[in-house]
Amino acid sequence: MLPIMYDPVLCALVNNLMRNGQKARARRFIVQALDYVEKRKQQDPVVLFHEAIEKVSPLMKLSSAKRAARTILTPRALNEKQRRRAGITWLLNASEEQKGPPGKRIGKEILNILDGKSPALIRKHQLHKTALMNRGNVIMKDRKMRKF
């Protein structure tokens, strides 16, 4: 349990997983997930977890604005904390689609992300594809990015 308390990414995962203030329960699920990953890969699970979060974290988000009768999507860059938060949220949402105890589901999802066959990765690629299609909606004015 020592790495969970001192690793900011694992703390963020615990806080996003926690329901009704049951932090010890969320920590137990994360420990189970890390044990599952360690048994399957025979490597340091914290390093693999960081790699999975980095792989699934989006680089940008789409913000929408109404122009006349149309909705215009504008891509926005995310900072590191926002990227990590989105990646953790997508990992947890994708793990809810699997069956089994919560710790094992999260562990399976981490392994799926590392193998490249996770719904969270598909979501990331779709977001980036849409952002590339809408990159013309970003206006560069005085070297600052602005919306319409």
N, C-alpha and C positions, 0 to 999 in steps of 0.2 A: 504494500500500500504506500510505501515511501515515495515512489515516483509520481503517484497521482497527486499527492499534496503539494509537490514542488514544481511540477511541470505545468505551465500556463495553458497549454493546449488541452491536456488531460483534464485540468480544472474546468475549462470551458465546456468540454464534453460532459462532465459530471453535472454541471449547472444546467445544461440544455436537456439532459436526460431526467433530471430531478422533477418529481411531481409531488405536490402537497408538502413540500419541505422535507422530504425523506432523502436526505443527502447520503446517509450511510447505505441505504438500499441502492442508490444510483452508483455509488463507489463499488459496491459488491458486484453489480452487473458489469462494470468496466473491468474489474479484476478478473472476472470469469471470461470476458471477451479476450483480454490480453493472454490469459492462460490458454484459451482455445487457439489463438493465433500462434503462440509459442509451440504448442504441441504439433501443429500442422507444418510450420515452416522451419522449426529448429533454429530460429534466429531471435534476436532481441525484439520483443513485440512492440516496445515503445518506439523504436526506430521505424519499424514497419508501419505503425500507426501514423507517425508523422509523414511518412512517404505517401500513405494512402490519402491523408487529408490534403497534402500538397497537390496530389494528382487530381482530386475531385473538386478543388476550390476554383470557382470561376474568377476570371480576370476582370469582368465588367458586369454591369447590370443594365437593364433597360428601364428608362423612366419615360412615362407617357405624358403627352400634353395634347390638349384639344386645340386644333386650329380649324376654325370654321366648323364644318361638319365631319372632319376627319380627326382621327387620333394618330398622332405622330410619335413614333418610338425613337428615343435618343439614347445611344449607348453612353454609359458613364463608367469611368475607371473606378475600381474599388481599392481601398487601402488594405494593408495586410490583415488587420483585425476583422474588417468586413468580409474579406475573402475567406478567412478561417471560419468565421461564424456561418457563412452560407454553406461551406463545405461540410461542417459538422451537422448542420440542419438537414442537408440532403442525405448524408450518410444515415442519420437516424430515421428519416422518412423512408428510405429504401429498405432499411432493416425491418421496418414494421410490416412489410409485405411478405416476409418469410415466416416459417413456422418454427416453433420451439421456444425454449426459455430465452428471456431477453439478452442475457450475456452471450449465449451461443449465436443468437441472431446477429448481434453487433459484430461478433468475431467473424462470422461467415461473410458479412457485408464488407468488412475490411479486406478479407481475402479476395472477394469478388472484385473489389476496386483494384487491388494489386494485380489481379489477372486480367483486368480490362473488360469485364463482362457485367458491370453493374448498371442498373437503371439510373443511378446518380451521374455516371459518366455520360450516358446518352443525353441526359438533361443538360449537362454542361456543354456538350458539343452542339446541341440544338440552340442553346442560348448564344453561344459564340457565332454560330452561323447566322442567326437573326440579327445580332449586333453588327456583323460585317455587311449584311444587306442594308442596314439602316445607317451606316456610317456617314452617308451624305447629309444626314439631318444635323450633324454637328457643325457649327460655324466657328471658325477660328477668327477671333477679332482681338486685336492688340495682344496676340500671343496667349490669349486665355480662351478656354473652351466655353462656349455659351450656347444655350438653347435658343430656339426661335422666340 
